Amino acid sequence: MSMQLSLEVTGLTVLVAGTTTAARRVVRRYGAGGATVRRIAGPEQFHPRLLDTVSLAVVVDDLPGRWEPLLEASRKRRILVSVEEPAAPGGCVTLVGGGPGVEDLLTMRARTALREADVVLYDRLAPYRTLAELAPGAELIDVGKTPGHHPIPQPEIEALMVRRAKEGYNVVRLKGGDPFVFGRGGEEINSCIAAGVPVSTVPGISSSIAVPAAAGIPVTYRGVAHAFTVVSGHQPLPPQELEALAALGGTIVVLMGIGTLPQLTSGLCKAGLASNVPVAIVEKGFSPEQRTTISTLGGAVTAAGAARCTSPAVVVIGEVVRRHQDFRATLTDVLTHPMVAS
């Protein structure tokens, strides 16, 4: 009989029965929960005396019938029993979008992937502060990058991901936002496929829409903007792309745009976008340090310098900024005298 148990295991002794591969995650999960865990790999290792101090017996095996002596002895002693499905053989990789960096915006599927992970490779924009609870017992590896500093180059991240999966581990690559929005998820997928490693993706909430929303800025607004364009500010945009952005209209959302803000704003002005178009710089969205700096295209660089804006930040350019929920003065005052809204 299979049963799902949800109970506090701190201080309990748990007996896990099953092969090393199949039972590994279960042993780690209960150990991380505070239990004393004993494991036996085969029925020949079982003796009723093993149950003398056991509160819970967990069977993880493709052939649970092999464990009938353990199940019968547990029933006689009124010991709780859980029969769990074994983990699939071999390792795999799951790319998980962590959203804008806070735990409660993870999807249910993302939480499930983390809970079942053996190894988690995470970056600084993912919700990493509570990973010990989200991925109990998993090996946590920081592969994060900061502007101008990449301690683990991307090819090494991909090689590590593949290697740990080939060792039989369930690997989660936890990324900020969505894996396929400037997250290099496509490259990581291709590396797994080339190596013959099973790989899947869990989408995340992209910071391109989440961070403006946190600041009360809609990226589209009826009668104001019917489209929005997301661009990377990691490198300066070439003139032809700036001209296309200026001509397209709508809202421009720039991720990782602090470092290239001078080139972006001057380039858009040269491409024909009016210098009085509103601009919002939203720093550290969804964190206690979140703040929004409001200015114009022509004054954004000065405003960002005065406010000492730093990464991570999302830059929003367009008339939707006029709908910013934290305006505490008239639009004319705000755009004439740039303000910072907490």
RODO-2510 file (C-alpha; in nm, 4 decimals, decimal comma):
residues 342
     n   res          X          Y          Z
     1     m     0,0000     0,0000     0,0000
     2     s     0,1311     0,3447    -0,0905
     3     m     0,0706     0,6411     0,1321
     4     q     0,1761     1,0048     0,1273
     5     l     0,3003     1,1330     0,4599
     6     s     0,3479     1,4899     0,5721
     7     l     0,4855     1,5015     0,9243
     8     e     0,7538     1,6592     1,1383
     9     v     1,0503     1,4191     1,1383
    10     t     1,2942     1,6077     1,3576
    11     g     1,4279     1,3686     1,6199
    12     l     1,2664     1,0604     1,4646
    13     t     1,4528     0,7542     1,3428
    14     v     1,3617     0,6593     0,9864
    15     l     1,4511     0,3314     0,8166
    16     v     1,4856     0,3655     0,4375
    17     a     1,4819     0,0424     0,2384
    18     g     1,5863     0,0363    -0,1259
    19     t     1,8758     0,0386    -0,3670
    20     t     2,1394     0,3083    -0,3318
    21     t     2,0248     0,4895    -0,6470
    22     a     1,6526     0,4688    -0,5796
    23     a     1,6706     0,5620    -0,2109
    24     r     1,9304     0,8390    -0,2303
    25     r     1,6871     1,1316    -0,2461
    26     v     1,4689     0,9879     0,0279
    27     v     1,7654     0,9429     0,2623
    28     r     1,8762     1,2984     0,1963
    29     r     1,5266     1,4440     0,2317
    30     y     1,4593     1,2892     0,5719
    31     g     1,8106     1,3652     0,6911
    32     a     1,7671     1,7304     0,5938
    33     g     1,4392     1,7297     0,7857
    34     g     1,6212     1,6433     1,1083
    35     a     1,5636     1,2676     1,1258
    36     t     1,8182     1,0005     1,2078
    37     v     1,8216     0,7883     0,8919
    38     r     1,9227     0,4254     0,8574
    39     r     1,9328     0,2592     0,5179
    40     i     1,9311    -0,1005     0,4014
    41     a     1,9799    -0,1820     0,0331
    42     g     1,8265    -0,5305     0,0163
    43     p     1,5864    -0,7595     0,2084
    44     e     1,8752    -0,9799     0,3155
    45     q     1,9955    -0,6920     0,5363
    46     f     1,6667    -0,6702     0,7233
    47     h     1,6220    -0,8020     1,0758
    48     p     1,3267    -0,7172     1,3014
    49     r     1,5684    -0,5753     1,5608
    50     l     1,6370    -0,2886     1,3184
    51     l     1,2881    -0,1631     1,4021
    52     d     1,3487    -0,1342     1,7756
    53     t     1,3925     0,2459     1,7653
    54     v     1,2312     0,3219     1,4286
    55     s     0,9300     0,5553     1,4004
    56     l     0,8861     0,5402     1,0236
    57     a     0,9804     0,2841     0,7591
    58     v     1,0130     0,4038     0,3980
    59     v     1,0359     0,1538     0,1105
    60     v     1,1726     0,2883    -0,2185
    61     d     1,1948     0,0052    -0,4708
    62     d     1,0726    -0,1069    -0,8111
    63     l     0,9636    -0,4384    -0,6525
    64     p     0,8070    -0,3470    -0,3163
    65     g     0,6884    -0,7087    -0,2761
    66     r     1,0491    -0,7961    -0,1926
    67     w     1,0060    -0,6094     0,1325
    68     e     0,7058    -0,7976     0,2711
    69     p     0,8969    -0,9157     0,5842
    70     l     0,9800    -0,5509     0,6640
    71     l     0,6231    -0,4380     0,5981
    72     e     0,4758    -0,7197     0,8079
    73     a     0,7120    -0,6559     1,0991
    74     s     0,6346    -0,2825     1,0830
    75     r     0,2600    -0,3484     1,0924
    76     k     0,2964    -0,5733     1,3963
    77     r     0,4909    -0,3030     1,5793
    78     r     0,2463    -0,0291     1,4652
    79     i     0,5254     0,1572     1,2846
    80     l     0,4191     0,3982     1,0114
    81     v     0,5096     0,2778     0,6619
    82     s     0,5441     0,4709     0,3361
    83     v     0,5985     0,2998     0,0019
    84     e     0,7383     0,5508    -0,2488
    85     e     0,7981     0,5368    -0,6216
    86     p     1,1700     0,5060    -0,6955
    87     a     1,3564     0,7764    -0,8797
    88     a     1,4076     0,7131    -1,2486
    89     p     1,7539     0,5752    -1,3243
    90     g     2,0137     0,8145    -1,4563
    91     g     2,0484     1,1861    -1,4100
    92     c     1,8764     1,4780    -1,5757
    93     v     1,8830     1,8565    -1,5921
    94     t     1,5938     2,0926    -1,5294
    95     l     1,6255     2,4613    -1,6160
    96     v     1,4118     2,6483    -1,3652
    97     g     1,3066     3,0108    -1,3966
    98     g     1,3181     3,1631    -1,0500
    99     g     1,1216     3,4765    -1,1347
   100     p     1,2260     3,8156    -0,9980
   101     g     1,4112     3,6698    -0,7002
   102     v     1,1551     3,6144    -0,4275
   103     e     1,0448     3,2737    -0,3063
   104     d     0,6698     3,3325    -0,3179
   105     l     0,6798     3,4056    -0,6926
   106     l     0,8209     3,0639    -0,7747
   107     t     0,5757     2,8458    -0,9616
   108     m     0,4508     2,5211    -0,8097
   109     r     0,6430     2,3278    -1,0738
   110     a     0,9613     2,5157    -0,9854
   111     r     0,9164     2,4267    -0,6184
   112     t     0,8665     2,0611    -0,7079
   113     a     1,1822     2,0568    -0,9199
   114     l     1,3842     2,2106    -0,6382
   115     r     1,2437     1,9720    -0,3798
   116     e     1,3531     1,6748    -0,5920
   117     a     1,6967     1,8135    -0,6817
   118     d     2,0268     1,6515    -0,5899
   119     v     2,2338     1,9453    -0,7140
   120     v     2,1286     2,3085    -0,7641
   121     l     2,3367     2,5518    -0,9692
   122     y     2,2061     2,9002    -0,8946
   123     d     2,2811     3,2625    -0,9760
   124     r     2,2500     3,5859    -0,7821
   125     l     1,9181     3,6898    -0,9386
   126     a     1,7418     3,3681    -0,8358
   127     p     1,5680     3,3251    -0,4952
   128     y     1,8765     3,1640    -0,3417
   129     r     1,8460     3,2808     0,0189
   130     t     1,6009     3,0040     0,1113
   131     l     1,7453     2,7306    -0,1087
   132     a     1,8342     2,5151     0,1911
   133     e     1,4620     2,4851     0,2621
   134     l     1,3454     2,4741    -0,1006
   135     a     1,5956     2,2029    -0,1959
   136     p     1,6485     2,0082     0,1283
   137     g     1,9803     1,8286     0,1370
   138     a     2,0786     1,9204    -0,2181
   139     e     2,4308     2,0310    -0,3030
   140     l     2,4087     2,4069    -0,3662
   141     i     2,6603     2,5573    -0,6087
   142     d     2,6834     2,9331    -0,6641
   143     v     2,7633     2,9964    -1,0307
   144     g     2,6415     3,3555    -1,0255
   145     k     2,7848     3,6377    -1,2285
   146     t     2,8102     4,0035    -1,1375
   147     p     2,8698     4,2883    -1,3841
   148     g     3,2219     4,2475    -1,5199
   149     h     3,2951     3,9453    -1,3014
   150     h     3,2248     3,5889    -1,4162
   151     p     3,4006     3,3560    -1,1686
   152     i     3,2658     3,0490    -1,3507
   153     p     3,2508     3,1012    -1,7286
   154     q     2,9366     2,9891    -1,9076
   155     p     3,1036     2,6895    -2,0814
   156     e     3,2202     2,5625    -1,7404
   157     i     2,8688     2,5983    -1,5978
   158     e     2,7329     2,3900    -1,8836
   159     a     3,0087     2,1295    -1,8454
   160     l     2,9434     2,1033    -1,4700
   161     m     2,5702     2,0671    -1,5274
   162     v     2,6226     1,7866    -1,7778
   163     r     2,8860     1,6088    -1,5693
   164     r     2,6742     1,5951    -1,2544
   165     a     2,3744     1,4692    -1,4531
   166     k     2,5878     1,1948    -1,6082
   167     e     2,6913     1,0944    -1,2578
   168     g     2,3246     1,0122    -1,1981
   169     y     2,2169     1,3282    -1,0193
   170     n     1,8996     1,5293    -1,0666
   171     v     2,0438     1,8724    -1,1509
   172     v     1,8477     2,1974    -1,1327
   173     r     1,9862     2,5067    -1,3001
   174     l     1,8068     2,7854    -1,1126
   175     k     1,8066     3,1177    -1,2941
   176     g     1,6525     3,4567    -1,2317
   177     g     1,3484     3,5498    -1,4376
   178     d     1,2806     3,3084    -1,7235
   179     p     1,5538     3,0782    -1,8590
   180     f     1,4895     3,1890    -2,2164
   181     v     1,4810     3,5679    -2,1607
   182     f     1,8480     3,6693    -2,1670
   183     g     1,9168     3,3700    -1,9443
   184     r     2,1274     3,1642    -2,1883
   185     g     1,8830     2,8817    -2,1372
   186     g     1,8952     2,7943    -2,5056
   187     e     2,2704     2,7360    -2,4862
   188     e     2,2336     2,5164    -2,1801
   189     i     1,9559     2,3129    -2,3421
   190     n     2,1763     2,2541    -2,6459
   191     s     2,4706     2,1453    -2,4303
   192     c     2,2533     1,8856    -2,2565
   193     i     2,1102     1,7566    -2,5838
   194     a     2,4566     1,7311    -2,7385
   195     a     2,5731     1,5282    -2,4378
   196     g     2,2678     1,3017    -2,4426
   197     v     2,1421     1,4268    -2,1056
   198     p     1,7614     1,4480    -2,0544
   199     v     1,6658     1,8110    -2,0064
   200     s     1,3438     2,0026    -1,9428
   201     t     1,2446     2,3599    -1,8692
   202     v     1,0265     2,5246    -1,6056
   203     p     0,9306     2,8782    -1,7191
   204     g     0,9621     3,1651    -1,4754
   205     i     0,8131     3,5111    -1,4445
   206     s     1,0362     3,7417    -1,6469
   207     s     1,1672     4,0490    -1,4673
   208     s     1,0874     4,2439    -1,7846
   209     i     0,7225     4,2512    -1,6772
   210     a     0,7471     4,1641    -1,3065
   211     v     0,9799     4,4430    -1,1963
   212     p     0,7879     4,7247    -1,3691
   213     a     0,4708     4,5769    -1,2172
   214     a     0,6318     4,5859    -0,8721
   215     a     0,6831     4,9585    -0,9250
   216     g     0,3260     5,0054    -1,0454
   217     i     0,4225     5,0599    -1,4089
   218     p     0,2148     4,8702    -1,6688
   219     v     0,4215     4,7858    -1,9775
   220     t     0,1069     4,8224    -2,1895
   221     y    -0,1852     5,0574    -2,1331
   222     r    -0,4965     5,1031    -2,3411
   223     g    -0,4655     5,4107    -2,5604
   224     v    -0,1045     5,4647    -2,4536
   225     a     0,1067     5,1634    -2,5519
   226     h    -0,0184     4,8544    -2,7309
   227     a     0,3213     4,6819    -2,7497
   228     f     0,6446     4,6555    -2,5564
   229     t     0,9944     4,5560    -2,6595
   230     v     1,2448     4,3892    -2,4281
   231     v     1,6128     4,4479    -2,4984
   232     s     1,9358     4,3636    -2,3214
   233     g     2,1511     4,6472    -2,1967
   234     h     2,4485     4,4200    -2,1426
   235     q     2,6176     4,5655    -2,4509
   236     p     2,5506     4,8970    -2,6316
   237     l     2,2952     4,8577    -2,9104
   238     p     2,4050     4,9318    -3,2679
   239     p     2,2574     5,2408    -3,4408
   240     q     2,0230     5,0391    -3,6613
   241     e     1,8618     4,8713    -3,3610
   242     l     1,8253     5,2049    -3,1816
   243     e     1,6577     5,3508    -3,4913
   244     a     1,4195     5,0545    -3,5056
   245     l     1,3301     5,0938    -3,1391
   246     a     1,2656     5,4648    -3,1768
   247     a     1,0436     5,4054    -3,4805
   248     l     0,8508     5,1157    -3,3315
   249     g     0,6833     5,3122    -3,0532
   250     g     0,5292     5,1490    -2,7491
   251     t     0,7286     5,0713    -2,4362
   252     i     1,0975     4,9841    -2,4240
   253     v     1,2049     4,7638    -2,1332
   254     v     1,5797     4,7306    -2,0807
   255     l     1,7257     4,4552    -1,8656
   256     m     2,0785     4,4971    -1,7249
   257     g     2,0771     4,8524    -1,8546
   258     i     2,2590     5,0595    -1,5928
   259     g     2,6068     5,0200    -1,7400
   260     t     2,5019     5,1183    -2,0911
   261     l     2,2421     5,3800    -1,9976
   262     p     2,4422     5,6752    -2,1430
   263     q     2,4793     5,5073    -2,4845
   264     l     2,1172     5,3924    -2,4816
   265     t     1,9577     5,7267    -2,3992
   266     s     2,1804     5,9345    -2,6272
   267     g     2,1388     5,6798    -2,9066
   268     l     1,7601     5,6824    -2,8802
   269     c     1,7573     6,0619    -2,8829
   270     k     1,9760     6,0651    -3,1951
   271     a     1,7432     5,8087    -3,3510
   272     g     1,4503     6,0464    -3,3132
   273     l     1,2908     5,9631    -2,9761
   274     a     1,1896     6,2808    -2,7920
   275     s     1,4129     6,3783    -2,5033
   276     n     1,1091     6,4386    -2,2794
   277     v     0,9850     6,0783    -2,3032
   278     p     0,9443     5,9513    -1,9444
   279     v     1,1946     5,7007    -1,8062
   280     a     1,1785     5,4895    -1,4912
   281     i     1,4730     5,3033    -1,3394
   282     v     1,3526     5,0308    -1,1037
   283     e     1,6283     4,8900    -0,8849
   284     k     1,6230     4,5604    -0,6961
   285     g     1,2614     4,4798    -0,7736
   286     f     1,0657     4,2901    -0,5063
   287     s     1,3433     4,3310    -0,2492
   288     p     1,3300     4,5514     0,0629
   289     e     1,5731     4,7845    -0,1188
   290     q     1,3459     4,8343    -0,4206
   291     r     1,3228     5,1932    -0,5406
   292     t     1,2180     5,3753    -0,8549
   293     t     1,3909     5,6766    -1,0074
   294     i     1,1746     5,8812    -1,2453
   295     s     1,3221     6,1052    -1,5119
   296     t     1,3172     6,1661    -1,8879
   297     l     1,5188     6,0264    -2,1740
   298     g     1,7311     6,3407    -2,1798
   299     g     1,7800     6,3528    -1,8032
   300     a     1,7981     5,9842    -1,7109
   301     v     2,1771     5,9613    -1,6919
   302     t     2,2003     6,2632    -1,4605
   303     a     1,9121     6,1335    -1,2475
   304     a     2,0661     5,7850    -1,2230
   305     g     2,3977     5,9342    -1,1165
   306     a     2,2375     6,1586    -0,8560
   307     a     2,0405     5,8665    -0,7151
   308     r     2,3443     5,6342    -0,7395
   309     c     2,1452     5,3711    -0,9208
   310     t     2,3070     5,0279    -0,9296
   311     s     2,2388     4,6863    -1,0774
   312     p     2,0229     4,4881    -1,0860
   313     a     1,7785     4,7320    -1,2379
   314     v     1,5157     4,7442    -1,5084
   315     v     1,4806     5,0571    -1,7211
   316     v     1,1371     5,1430    -1,8605
   317     i     1,1134     5,3982    -2,1403
   318     g     0,7792     5,5227    -2,2681
   319     e     0,4535     5,6967    -2,1960
   320     v     0,3412     5,4166    -1,9616
   321     v     0,5775     5,5638    -1,7021
   322     r     0,3214     5,8429    -1,6651
   323     r     0,0963     5,5805    -1,5031
   324     h     0,3498     5,5166    -1,2283
   325     q     0,1548     5,4562    -0,9092
   326     d     0,3958     5,6432    -0,6811
   327     f     0,3690     5,9852    -0,8420
   328     r     0,3219     6,2245    -0,5517
   329     a     0,3342     6,5399    -0,7573
   330     t     0,2045     6,6582    -1,0908
   331     l     0,3643     6,5021    -1,3974
   332     t     0,5176     6,8380    -1,4917
   333     d     0,6911     6,8649    -1,1522
   334     v     0,8162     6,5076    -1,1652
   335     l     0,9609     6,5337    -1,5125
   336     t     1,1112     6,8751    -1,4435
   337     h     1,2624     6,7709    -1,1103
   338     p     1,3512     6,3966    -1,1182
   339     m     1,2383     6,2120    -0,8085
   340     v     1,3123     5,8866    -0,6348
   341     a     1,0172     5,6812    -0,5105
   342     s     1,0738     5,4126    -0,2521
***
